[in-house]
Amino acid sequence: MSLLADARKIAERDPAARSVVGVILLYPGFHALVYHKVSHFLYKCGLKGLARWNSQVARFWTGIEIHPGAVIGNGLFIDHGMGIVIGETAVIGNDCTIYHNVTLGGRGNDKAHKRHPTLEDNVLVGAGAKILGNVTIGENSNIGSNAVILYDVPKNATVVGVPGKVVRIDGQKPPKSHAVELDHAALPDPLEQEVCMLSKRIMKLEKLLSDSSIEEQKDDRCCTDKEAEE
């Protein structure tokens, strides 16, 4: 897919975009993709120093740091983009969406093995999320804002929290992917869910205790001070 096709996809998916020309001229996420295509070509040709220099120029102008070795599929939408870091062995599938301050980072220093994440097709990564290590995010998954992902995520899953927890698995491909619909805000809070479950359990236990000792409680409330002393 050409850069023009990438620009068209960004214009289709971003409600703030006014035209494809506007995306080409004004969107740092698109500019970062242009720089990366050059950097990745140089990297594959063995000109790694020059490729790295080009990626640093891109970082200066866009605020987005993509290592020349990263493999990026078609239709990536980088929204805002400031603070994004994508590591050397990261792989990003087709039609993914990544928001600002996202890190696709590495774990360990073994250069002989893959150290960075793989995003399959149609993955949405919310603002501030950190995906670390050689993990795979299944297609059509939704990574909530500020989540920290250290393990593989299944397909069609929604993940939130620190560390990331799978809070929903649709079990089937949704009609429209999270990455296209940009629905990264209405996510369940696992901490809130656990507190709610504990609250319900406490209420049930209190009701059981109340039912078993209600007569005794009534007697305690009705007795006089003198009777209580006796």
N, C-alpha and C positions, 0 to 999 in steps of 0.2 A: 504494500500500500504506500502511496506517495505522501509527501508532507502536505500537499494540498488536500488530500482525502482526510488526513488527520485534522487539519484545520476545519474542514467541513463538519466532522464529527463533534469537535469541540463546540462549534457554533450551534449545532443541534441540541447538545446536552446542557449547555450553560444558558439559563434564562436571562442572564445579564448581557450576553453577547448580542450585538446589533447586526453584525455581518461577518462573513468569512474574512473580508479584508481587514476588519477591525481585529479579529483574532490574530491574523498574520502580523499586523503592525504593532499591536499593543499587549499581547498576552505573553508574560514571561514563561509560562508553562510551555507554550508552543516554541518560543525561542530556545528553551533548554533542550527540546527535542531536536531542533535543527543543529545546535552545537554538538549534541550527543551523537548524531549520525556521523558527523565528521570525526569526532574523537574515536568512536568505535571502529570506523574504517581504518584510521591510523593505527589503532591498537592491534587490529588483526594483521596489519601489514608489518608488525614488529617495531613500529616507531612509537614505542610506549612513552618516551619522554615528551615527545611532541604532542601525543594524544593527551597526556596528563596536563600539559601546559594549556591546551585548548579547553579542557574541562574546567580549569581554574579561571580562565577568562569568562566562561559561561557562569561560573559561580559568582564572580564579581558583578556581572551585569544582571543576573536573574535572581540571585539568592538561593539557587538550587544547585546542589552538588551531586552530580551523577558520575560515578567512576567510569572511565572509558571501557572497562571490561564488562559492564552490566549489559544484559540482553533485554531489549525492550520490544514488545510486540506492537501491533497496529492499534491505533485508536486510543492511546493513553491520554487521559484528561488530567492534567495537573492544575488544580484550581488554586489560585493565589500563589502557592508554591514556596513562599519564603520559608527557609529553614529545612527544606527537605534534603535528606542524605540517603543516597542509594549506593550500596557497596559493590565491590568488584565482581563478585560471583552471583549477584542477585539476578533473578530472571522474572520478568513481568510479562504476563500473557496479554491477550487482545482485549480491548475495550475495558480496561481498568480505570478507576478513578482514585486519585490520591490527593488529599488535602494538605495544607501547610503543616510544617513541623513534624512530618512523619519521618521515621528512621527505619530503613531496611538495613539493619546492621549485622555485623559478624560476631561470632563467638569463637574464641581460640585463635591461634596464629599459625596453623598448619597450612602452608601455601599449596600443598599437594591435594587438598580436598576442598570441596565447596563449603563456604563459611557463611553464606548469606541466604536470605529467604527466596522462595519461589512463590509468586502469585499466579494462580491459574486464571483463566479467562473470567471477565465480568466481576472482578473483586473490587469492592469499595473499601478504602482505608480512611477512617475519619481523622480529623485534625489531632495532631499530637501523639498518635499511636506509635508504638515501638514494636517492631517485629524483628526478633534477634535470633541469629543462628540459621543453620541449614534446616529450616522448617518449610512445610508446604501449606499454603492457604488454598483450600479447595475452591473450585469455580462457583461463582454466584454467591460467595460469602460476603458478609458485612462486618467489618471490624470497627467497633465503636471508638469514639474519640478518647484519647489518652489511655487506651488499653495497652497492656504489655503482653506480647505473645511470645512464648518460649517453646511451644509444642505445635505439632501439626493440627490444622483445623479441617474438619470434614467439609464436604461440598454442601452448599445451600445453608450454611450455618451463620448464626449471629453471635458475635463474641464481644463481651464487655468486661471491664474490671482490671484490677492489678492484683495478682496475675490474671490474665485473660481467662474467662470462663465461658463455655458454650451455653448460652441461655435459650437457644432456639435452633432447631433443625427442621426445616420445612419438609424434608424427605423427597422433594421433587423440585425440578427447576421452576422458579417463579415465572409468571407470564412476561414480566419485564425485570431485568436484573437491577439489583441495588445500585450498581455503578451507573446505570443509565438514569434511573429515577432519582438518584441522589438522596435516598431516604436514610440518612445517617443520624437523625436526631431522635426519633421516637423509638428508643431502645429501652428494654427493661433494665432495672437496676438490681443486680444479684444481691447486694447487701440489703436493699429494701425488701426484697422477696423473702430473705431469710428472717429478718426482723418480723415481718408479717406472719410467717409461719410460727415463730416462737410465741408471738402475741396470741395467736389463736390457740396454741397448745396450752398456754398459761390460763387462758379463759376457760378451757375445758376442764383443766385440773381444779381450778377454783370452784367451778360449778359442781364437780364431783364432791369436793370437800364440803361445800355448802349444803348439798343435799344430804350428806351422811351425818352432819352434826347440827342441823338447823334447830332441833328441839333443845339441845344443850346450849346453843347460843342464845335462844330466847330466854331460857332460865337465867342465864348470866345477866342479861340486860334487865330483867324484871326484879331481881332480888334487891333488898335494901342494903344499906351499908352495914347494918348490924348483922344481917344474915350472911353477908359476904365475909365478915370477920369470923363468924362461927364456922 
